[in-house]
Amino acid sequence: MMQAAVYLGESRIAVQTVRTPEIGPGEVLIRVESCGICHTDLKKVEYNLLAPPRIYGHETAGVVAAVGEGVTKYVPGDRAVVFHHVPCGNCFYCMRRLYAQCPGYKRVGVTAGYEPAGGGFAQFVRVMDWVVERGMELIPEGVSFDQACWVEPVNTCLKGIELLALQADDVVAVLGQGPIGLIFTALVRRTGAQVFASDGIQHRRDLSARFGASPFSPGDSGFRTSLLTATNGRGADAVILATNAKGLVDQALQISRPGAKVLLFAQTSATDRIELSGADICVGERVLLGSYSADIDLQAESARLVFSRELPLEELISDRVPLASINLGIDIAQQPSDRSLKVVVHPQEGL
């Protein structure tokens, strides 16, 4: 038996004793050491998007505890990160590199029990054979589990950066400097582009400056003025929406130049509605882009960026909680204080 944080419906999660998942041929059992709390998980809990019971958590890093018959790539004791989605590689969408739209990709391949939902908020997870084959990365010695659990979120951001196809002389605005926004800021700076960022929290603006951006408060008139000055009056070449506050898409259009690209990254709720001027898109020849989830083609590169510490991601972890305190961790993530950023769950601690 093991401990797991079980979603019970009505926005409730309780730590319960459940059966440790059994693995079959080609599968792997992972002892979870670190799992980040993602806003996707928070939305599923807060808005009751999926039927209970479920065990969420997908930013998973841990140790191979057991391997099923036929597994040769991994042995017990290996340290690894696990992706919970892997595309089939052969369908209409995979042929067009739209992996997140692949029917096979939508099938979750990691579970701690019940309907597969990632399972990282538990002491052990079962990794199914198709994920074992293509969706795990070994963690090098000297890299902490807390650092390693960033591989999946970095992958999702790197995918967005590739879609934008930034040039070294571009000027980019990143709206929102939470953990995802700060990753975007760091990745944009790697391209050589200039970054202007906005966030309402001073601590996040301070980190944004350390990550290479010129940070502003959302209502600061200097934000748009600085963008215009840096671009000879044109406006940003690209805008990344790393938060879903109301009115941000319209703001992105107002601060961008004709022909700019606007990346919607945080607009994942089906209930979100966006009002904008059609002429800003049509006459202004702007491009609205959506980017969602990870790209298997970027899996190795995202792991390299994290494991090399080229991105100082452990600095973004503000809170570490044992599994027994997961509701505290969720509260911190949902209602962040001035210094809150990433919350990581340690399922092996305190039990």
N, C-alpha and C positions, 0 to 999 in steps of 0.2 A: 504494500500500500504506500501511498505518497500523499503529499499535501498539494492542493491546487486551488487557485482562485476561480470559482465557478460563477459565471453570470447566470442569475436566476430569473431574469426578467424584471420589468418595472424599475429599470436602472439600478438594480441591486447586484452586488458581488459579495460572495462570502467564501472564506477559506474553508475548504472541506477536505476530509479524507476520502480519496478515490483510489481505484485500482490502478497501479502502475501499468501503462500500456504494454501489451505483448507485441513483439515484432515477428514478422514472417520472413520468408526467403527474400533476399535482396534488400531488406530493410535494416535500419540502424536505430538504436536507442541512445538518446542524448541526455546526459545529466546537465540540466540548465544551470549555468552559473550567473549569467547576466541577461536581462531582457529589458530593452527600453520601452517606455510607455509612449505609444504613438497616438497622434490625434485621431487617426482612423479608428483605433480601438475605442477612444473616448466617445466618438460620435456613435459607434455601435451600441455602447452602453447607455449613453445619455438619451438617445432617441429610439432605443429598443428596435434596432434595424433588423435583427435576426432573432429567430425563435430560440428560447432557452431550452435546455441548459447548453452552455458553450464555455470553453476555456480559451480566452483570447491571448494575445501576445505573439508578435512575429519578428521582433528584432532580436534574434536569439543567438547566443554564444554559449558554448559549453564543452563538455568532454564526452567522447564516445564511450558509452557504458557497456554496450553489447552490439554485436553485429549478427545479422541473419545469415542463413546458408547462402553461399555464393558471393558474398561481399568480399572483395579483394582490395578495394581502394582505401579502406579504412580499417583500423584495428582498435580494440579497446585501449583507451589512454590518449588517443589522438584528440587534439583540441580543434574545434571547428565552429564556423558560423553556418547557419542554415537559412536558405531562402524557402519560403512556404509556397511559392508559385513557380512553376516551370512550364514553358510553352511546349507544344508538341513538335514544333519546328517544320511541319509539313502542310499546314492548312492555308487557306486563302489569306488570313491575316498574318500568319508567320512569314509567308512569302513576301509580304509587304512591310515586314519588321514592325507590325502593330501587335506586339506580343501580348499586351494586356487585354486585347480583344479576342485572343484565341480561346475557344471553348475549353480546351485542356488546361490553359493557364488559369482559368477561373476556378478550376477544381483544386482545392487546398490539399496539399500533400504532407502536412505536418499536423499532428494532433496529440493532445494529452488525454483524450477521451471525449465521448459524445461526438456530435457532428464536427468534423475537422474545422478548426478556426485559428490555427497557428500554435496554440498551446503553450507559449513561452512563459505564461504566468503559472507555472507548475514546476515541480522538481524534475520531472522527466518528460520527454516528448518522443513520440514515435515518428520517424522520418520514412516516408514511403519510398518504394524502389525507384520511381522516376525522379524523385528529388535527390536521392542518394547518388544516382548516376550523374546528374548535371547541376544540382542546386546546392552543393556544399563547397566550402573553401576552408582549407587547413589554416589554422592560426599559428604563425611562427612563434618560436620561443622568445620570451621577453616582451610579448605584446599582451596586455591585460585583457581580460574578458570585457571589461567596461569599454575599452577602446574598440575591441573587435565587434561589439554589438552595433556599431555605427555603419557597418558595411552595407546593409540593405537601404537605410535612408540616404546614404551618400549615392548609391546607385540610382535612386529615383531622381535625385537632383542632377546628377551627371547626365542622365537621359534628357532632362529639360535643357541643359546647357547645349547638348549636341543639336537639339531641335532648333535652337536659336542661331546656330552657326555664326557665333560672334567673331568679329575681326579685332585685331589688337588695338586699333584706333577708335573703337566704338565707345560710346558713353551709355552706361546701363543704369537704370533705376531699379532697386530692389525694395519692394514695399512689404515691410514686416521684417523684424530682425530677431525672431525667436530662433530656436535651434535650426529649423529648416532654412529660414532666411539667412542666417549666418553661414550655413554651408554654401548656399548660393553665392553669397558675397565672396567667400574664399575661392570658389570655383571660377567665378567671373574674373577675379584678379589674376588667376593662373593663365587666363587667355591674353592678358595684357590690357584688357579693357579697363576703362575708368568706371568706378562705381559710386553712385549716390544712393544712400539708403535712408529709409524713414522708419521710425518706431516711436511709440509713446512712452517707452520706459528708458530712463537715463542709463541704467546699467547696460542695457542691450545696445544702446547707441555707443557707449564706451567700448564695448567689445567689437562692435562694428568698425570703429576706427582702427582698432588693433588688427582687424582682419583686412584692412586696406580700403575701407569705404570712407566717404565724406558723409557723416550721419546728420540727420535733421529730425525734429519733431514733425509729426504728420501735418499739423496746422501752420508750420513755419513757412512764411512767404519766401524765405530765403532758399527753400528747397527748389522750387520751380525757377527762381531767378538764377541760382547757381547752375542748374541744368542748362538753361538758355545761354548763360555766359560761356559754359564749357563747349557749347556746340554752335557758337556764332549765331544764336537765336533760333536754331532749328528745333531743338527738343531732343529727348533721349532717342537713341537708335533702337533700344529694346527696353521693355519694362517687364519685371517678374513679379507676379502677385503671390507672395509667400504667406499671405494671410487672407481671410475672406471677409474682412470688415465691409459693411455696406458702403457702396459708392466708390469702391476702389477701381473698378473697371473704368468707370467714367473718368476718374482722376488719371488713370494710366493713359487714356486717350488724350487728355488735356496736356500732359507733360511730355508726350512723345511727338516725334516729327512725322510728317507724311512718309508713308512707306515703312514705318517702324513695325516691329514685331512685339506683340503683347502676349506673354505666357501666363495662362491660367493654371495654377498649380494647386491652390488650396480650395478651389471651388468644387468640392466633392459631394455636396449635399444635393439630393434631387429636389429639395424644396427651395434652394437658392434661386432667386430670379434677378436678372440683370437688365437694367434699362440703359440704353445708350443711343446716341445719334447714329442712324444708319449712314449718314453722310461722312461721319468721322472714319468709317471703315471704307465705304465705297469711293467717295470723292478723295479722301485722304489716302487711299490705297494702303491702309494698314492691314496687318495680318494678325488675326486672333488664333492662338495656338493652345491646345489642351495637351497636358502631359500627366500621365497617371501611372503609378506603380513602377516596377523595375524592368530593366532591359537585360536579358541574359547575355547579350553580346558585350555588355559593359561590366559583367560580374567580376572578371579577373582584374580589370583596371580599378574598379571601385575598391576591391580588396587591397590592391597595391597601395592606393592612396591612403587608406586607413592604416594598414599595417606599417607603412613607412613613416607614419606620423607626419607626413607632409601637410596634413590638415590637423591642427591641434584640438582634436575633438573632446578629449577628456576635460578640457577647460570649460566645455559647455554643459557638463553634468553638474547640476546644482544640488541634487538630492539623490540619495541612495537609500532604499527602504527594503527591509526583509519582506518576504511574501506575506507574513502575518499582518503587515501594515500596508498592504496594497491599497486599501481604501484611502489612507492618508496620502499615498503617492498620487492617486487619481485626483483627489481634492486639490493637491498642489498643482498638478498639471492643468486642471480645469480652471482654477482661480489663482493664477500665478501672482506671487508677490513681486516687489520691485527687483529682487535678485534671483527669482526662480527661472530656470531654463529647462534642461532635460532632466527627467526623473527616470532612474534605472531601478529595476527590481532585482534583488538577489534571492532566488528561491531556496538556496541552501542555508541561508543564515537564520539563526534564531529558532530553528525547529528541532 
